[in-house]
Amino acid sequence: MNRQPDPKKESTNLAPGSMVKINADTLHVELDGEIVILGLETEQYYGLSAVGAQIWRLIQHDMTLEEVQQALQEEYDVPPAVLWQDLVQIVGTLVEERLVSVD
């Protein structure tokens, strides 16, 4: 079953200083610019394309959400508030699917 995280879900406990860590029981591979993720705990796999894949790449580098947003802002021409909302939605969904955790 190929599931893509639902970008409409939002998590309210994410803050600019939050650190996002990929869970140890999560495997991922990059294929043609997309990220395919396997959650070993849930035995589900997910696909991230474009912005979601870039977010995944950035959180691998121990960055805060604010740092991730700043890096994305350099790549995408969108208002900061819109970018933050999208970032929180995507990361919130990754948390809900138990693919990442937040400190």
C-alpha positions in Angstrom: 0.0 0.0 0.0 1.5 3.3 -1.1 0.4 6.1 1.3 1.4 9.7 0.9 1.2 11.8 4.1 -1.9 13.9 4.1 -0.8 17.6 3.9 -4.1 18.8 5.4 -3.3 17.4 8.8 -1.7 19.9 11.2 0.1 19.5 14.4 0.0 22.3 16.9 3.0 21.3 19.1 5.6 22.3 16.5 7.6 25.4 17.1 10.4 27.1 15.3 13.0 25.7 17.7 11.7 22.1 17.4 14.2 19.5 16.4 12.8 16.8 14.2 14.5 13.4 14.2 13.9 10.5 11.8 12.9 7.5 13.9 15.3 4.6 14.1 12.7 2.2 12.7 12.2 4.2 9.6 14.0 3.4 6.3 14.2 5.7 3.3 15.6 5.8 -0.2 15.8 8.5 -2.8 14.5 7.6 -6.3 14.5 10.2 -9.1 14.2 13.1 -6.7 11.5 11.6 -4.6 11.8 10.0 -1.2 10.3 6.6 -0.5 9.9 5.9 3.3 9.2 2.6 5.0 7.9 2.7 8.5 9.0 -0.6 10.0 6.7 -0.3 13.0 3.6 0.2 10.9 4.8 -1.8 7.9 3.6 1.0 5.6 5.4 2.9 3.0 5.1 6.5 1.9 6.2 8.8 -0.9 7.4 12.3 -0.7 7.9 14.5 -3.7 9.2 18.0 -4.3 9.0 20.1 -1.1 8.3 17.1 1.1 11.4 15.3 -0.2 13.5 18.5 0.4 12.1 18.7 4.0 13.1 15.1 4.6 16.6 15.8 3.3 17.0 18.8 5.5 15.8 17.2 8.8 18.5 14.6 8.3 21.0 17.3 9.2 19.8 18.0 12.8 18.2 21.3 11.9 15.5 23.1 13.8 12.2 23.8 12.0 13.2 27.4 11.7 16.5 26.4 10.0 14.6 24.1 7.7 12.2 27.0 6.8 15.1 29.3 6.2 16.7 26.8 3.8 13.4 26.3 2.0 12.8 30.0 1.8 16.1 30.3 -0.2 14.7 27.8 -2.7 11.1 28.7 -3.1 9.4 32.0 -3.8 6.5 31.9 -1.3 5.5 34.1 1.6 7.2 32.9 4.9 3.8 32.4 6.6 2.6 30.1 3.8 5.9 28.2 3.8 5.7 27.8 7.6 2.1 26.5 7.4 3.1 23.9 4.7 6.2 22.9 6.7 4.2 22.3 9.9 1.5 20.4 8.0 4.1 18.0 6.4 6.1 17.5 9.5 3.0 17.1 11.6 1.8 14.3 9.3 5.3 12.6 9.5 4.9 12.7 13.3 1.4 11.3 13.2 2.6 8.5 11.0 5.4 7.8 13.5 8.1 8.3 10.9 9.8 11.2 12.9 9.8 12.5 16.4 10.1 16.0 17.7 12.3 17.3 20.6 
